Amino acid sequence: MYIVRVKLKNWKNFRTADVSLGDRAFLLGPNACGKSNFLDLFRFMRDIVKKGGGLEKAIDDRGGSAKIRCLAAREDPEVELEFHFAESLDTDAQIKYKYILAFKSETRGNRRTLISKEEVWKEGKQIIARPDKKDENDEWRLTQTNLEQIAVNKDFRDIYKFFNDILYLHVVPQLLRFPDIFFNLNVSKDNDSFGFHFLEKIYDTHEKTRESRLKKIEHALKIAVPQLSGLKIYRDNRGVPHLQATYEHWRPHAGKQEEKEFSDGTIRLIAFLWSILDSNGLLLLEEPELSLNSHIVIHIPSLIYRITSTKKKKHQILISTHSPDLLSDEGIGAEEILILKPGKEGTSIFPSDSVENFRWLMNTGMNLSEIVVSQTRPKDLEQLSLFK
């Protein structure tokens, strides 16, 4: 199942938004426009359904509903999220499910965040409509979604599974190199977005699957790091997992190195490739170009395509980026690039082929990357050179 459309009201940077999604989307925009917040929309839904989660915790983890609600909302306190799902990504595919969730905080009393609307539509028929009579008799029920409750989500558990399978991994190399320093972070494996348990996760993967993936990653890495070979993972005498690779150099015998000696770019590339191979659902990638040479970044989209094309299930991937190099791949379609543009009434989001004079700009000889990057150029950028 795939998510094919998202509609937002008052979600963080977005006063309103209506976005269609295909098998992949590249999010492009200036700093602080909402790229990470758009990705966090899907993490938020994952946090609602995951073990130990729930609506209340997902909201609290983000600082409360006041931190979630768009600042441009003014007198409208309600946040509303709507998701459309289909069994395929074909343009004529029928919508199988529609899920709508809206919530807002009480203005007095307990100041709880309560559900103001939860609707589920299955093949055009509404099967859940809240608040219902039970909710009216017990308002505390409105602190929990039906989606997160196994006892009541049987008829639409496909949605629950979809959100639960969302993967977001933005590895911080220092967490892998110096785990002892960050030991007190107490990050659980179920909520490890930045790679604290990344090596444990690799090692705990079934051996045959693990070795197959590491071989594929090694093959891809050799394009970026030609000296690298023999990528593997092992546990030391304390039981701590380590990545290891052989680096060829001027000495007659190649030297073995572990993750502490790997460059930031190598670690990020390994994590990025592992995420693609490990994901069974929607994959969220945030600025995969970080720490990578621009000549490598150019090949990221084709690398994603080659790896995902070997999997039985078609991937759906959302990628935030600042890199014109990444967007220069000729295989990227204009409809796949979503431009985020901030304004007084919040950030707007739209596909790049809806840019004014788009066809004319293409006909003048500008490539797609040049057009979309020009649309995200911060206003009064030249004034930075005057800063004292």
N, C-alpha and C positions, 0 to 999 in steps of 0.2 A: 504494500500500500504506500501511496505517496501523498505528500501535501502539495496541492496544486494552486491554492489561493489562500491569502492571509488578509484579513481586514482588521484594522486597529482603530481604537478611539482612546486618546489620552494615555497611550503607553509611552512613558518616558519622553523622548524627543518628539514623538509623533502625535500631533493633535488628531489627525486622521491619516490613514494610509490604506491603500487597496493594491495588493501586489500579487501578480501571478508568478508561479514558480515552475521551472522545468527540472531537468536532471541536475543542473548546476546553475549557480548564480554568483556573480562577482559583485561585491558591494564596494562602491567607490565614492569617496567624499572627503571633504576637508576634516581636519582634526575637530573632535567634539561635536560632530554632526549627528552621531547616533549609530555608527556601524556596529560597535560592540553591543549597544543596547538593542539593536535589531536581532542580533544573534542571541542575546540574553532572553529574548522572548521565548525561544525554543528551550533554552536551559530552564527557564521558569516553569514551563509546562512539564519538563522532565522532573524537576524537583518536586512538583506536586504529586506525581505518581510513584516516585521511587521509594524504596524501603526506608523508613524513618523520616519521610518527607511529609507532604500534605500542604494544602493551601496556606494555612496559617504560618507554617515554618518558612515556606518559600517567600512569603511577603516579609516576614521578620528578618530573614537573611539579607534582604535588600533594603533594610532600614525602615520598613513600614510602608503602608500604601501611599503616604505623602511623598515618599521618595520615588515611587513608581509613577504617580500621576504626572502628566505633562504640565510643565509650568505655564504653558499657554492656555491651559484649560479654564483658568479663572473661576467662574461660578459653577462649572460642571465638574463635580467630584468623581464621577463614575469612570472607571477604566473598563473597556470592553474589548475582548479578543475573540476573533472568529476564524475558524480553520475549516477548509474544505479538503476532503480526501477522495482519491480515486485509486482504482486498481492498476492503472497504467498512466504513463505520462503523455499518451496520445492526445492531441488537441481536441478530439471529439469524444474523449473518454467521459463516461457518465460519473457524476458525483455520487459516491457511495455513502459518505458520512458528511455531516456538517455539525461542528461543535462550536457552541457559543458560551463564553464565560464572561460575566460582568460582575464587578464588585466595587464597594465603596465603604469608607469608614463612617461609623456613627459620629454624629456631631456632639453627642453628650453621653453621659452614663459611662459604660465600660470602654467606650471608644473602640469597640471591636471592628474588624473589617468583615463585612457580611456580603454574601453573594446576593446580588440584586437580580441576576438572571443566569440560569444554566439551562441550555437547550441542546438536545441531541436529535438530529434528523438522520434517518437511515433510509436511503433510496427514496427520498422525497416525503417520507412519512415521519412526523414528529413522535418520538418515543419518550422523551424526557422534557418536562416543562416545569421549571422551578422559578420562584417559590411555589410550593404546592400546599395543600391543607396541613400536612404534617409539619411543614416549615412554619406555618402560621401559628400552630399550637406550641412550637418549641423553636424559638429563634436561634438557639445555639446550634441547631442543625445547619444553619446557613454559614457556619465557619468552616464547613467541609464540603468539598465537591462530591457529587456522585461518582465522578470519574476516578477518584482515588480510592474508592471503597469497593473491594472485590465482591462483597455481598450484594451489591446492587448494579455493577457495571457489566454483567454477563452479556447483555444484548449489544453492547458496543465496546467490548473488551479489545477489539482491534485498535481502537484509538489509544487505549491505555498502553498496549504493547508498543505502539508506534512511538509515543512519547518516552516510554521507558528505555527504548533502544537508542535514543539520541546520544551521540558521542561528541564531546567537546574536550579536546586535549591541546593545551597551549604550554608545552614543556618549557620550564625555566631551567636552563642548563646547570645553574649553581645547585639546584636541589639534588641533581644526580651526582655532581662532583663532591659535594660536602654534606651528605645526609646527616652526619652527626651534629653539625651545627644547627640544623633545622629540626632536630629530633623532637623538641618540645612543641612543635606545631600541632601534633596530634591530629593529623589529617587522616580521615577514614578512606578506605579503598573505594567506597561507594561515592565519595565526593572529592575525587582527586582530579581536579581539572588542570593542574600545573605540573604533574609528573612526579610527585613525591614517591609514589609507589610504582612508577613506570617500569623499572627493571624487574620488580617482583611480578608485575603483570606479564611481562614477556616470559620470565622463567616458568611461571605457573601455567602457561599455555601448553596444551598437549604437545608432547615432544615432536611428533611427526609434523604437526601444523607449524610449530615454532621453527623447526629447521627449514621447512619449505619457505616460510616468510622471510627468514634471515637470508636465505640464498637469493631471493628476489630483491631484497633491499641491498644486499652486497652488489648485485649486478647493476642496480640503478646507481648506487654510490660510486662505482668505479668510473662513471661518466664525470661525476663532480670531483671525486678524489681518486685520481688514477693510481696512486701508490697503495691504496687500501686493498686488502684481501683477507680471507679467512675470518669473516665476522662471526662471532659466536658469543654465547653467554654461559657463565658458570657461577657456582657458589664457592666462596672462599672458606677457610676452616672455621670462620665464625657464622657461616650460613648466609653471608651477605652476597647478593647477586652482583655480577660485574659484566659489562660488555667488554669484549676484547677483539682486537683486530691487529693484523700484521701490516706494518708500513714499510715499504721498500725505500731504501735511501742509498747514499753513496757507499756505505759500509758493505762488505761482502755478504754479511748475514743480516736479513731484515729484522727490525725490532718490533716486539710486541708492545702494544699500548692499550690502556684501559680508558674508560670514560673520563677519568680525571685529566687525561692528556688530549682527549678529543677537543676539537675546536667547537665553539658555540654553533657554527653553521652545520657541522657534521652531526652533532647531537640533535639539533632541530630537524634536520633532514631525515634522520633515522626515525624520530618520533612521528613526523609528518607521514612518512611512508608506512610505518606500522599502523597508524590510525586508519589509513585508507584500507589496508588489508584486514584490519580487525573489525571495522564497522559493519554492522548488519542493518543499519537504518540510515537516518539522516545524520550526516557528518558536518560539524561546524569547524571551520578552520579560520583562525585569526592571524592575518599577516604572515603567511608562510614564507614570505621573502626575507624575513628578518635574519641578519647575519650571513646571508648568502650572496655570492658573487652575482652580478647582474646577468652574466652569461649563463649561469645555472637557472636563475629565476625565469628567464625566457622560456625554458623547457618545462616548467612546473605544470602548466595545463596539459601538455601532451603526455607528461609522465603520469598524471592523474588518469588520463584517458586510457593509457596502455595498461595500467594496473587494474582499473575498474572493469575494463573490457574482458578480463580473464575470469571475472566472478559471474556466477550464475544469475544473481539478482542485480538489476541495474541500480547503481548508486544514485543518491541525491545528496549534493554537496553545496553548502553555502560558504563562500570565501570572502573575507574582508581583505582589502588591500589598499596600499598607497602607491603601488608600483606600476608605472607605465610599461616597464619591461615585461612584467607578467601578463599584461593585457595586449601585448604585441603579437601574441600567437594568432596566426591566421585562422586557426580552427575555432576561435571564439566568435559567436554570433552577437550582433548588436542587441538582440533581445535578452541575452544572457547577462549583460552588464546593467546593474541597477545603480543609478546615480542618486546620491543623497545630497540634498541642498537645503541648508538651514535658512530659516526666515523668522520674521517676528511672530508668526502664528505656528511655529514649530517647524520641524524638518519635513520636507516633501521627498518622496521617493518615486522614481519612474525609470522605465527602461531607456537605454541610451538612444534607441531609434526613434524616440518621441521628442528628441531635442529639436528645437526650432532650426529649420534649414539643414537638417541632418543629411538628406540626399544631396543637396547642393554642395555641402562641405565634402562629402565623399567624392563627388564628381570633380572637385577642384584638385584632388590628389592627396588630401589629408587621409591618413589611415585612421582606423577606429580608435586606437590608443590615443592618438593626438587629439581627436575630437572630444573624447570623454574626459581626458585629463584637463583640457581647457575649460570644461564645464565645472570643475571642482576647484579651480584656482581661488584662493582666499581673496576677498576684497581688500584693496589698499595694501597688497603684499609688499610693494616697494618701500613702504614706511619702515619696514624692519631694518633697512640699511641706515636709517636715520636714528635708530635707537642708541641712546647713550647710557 
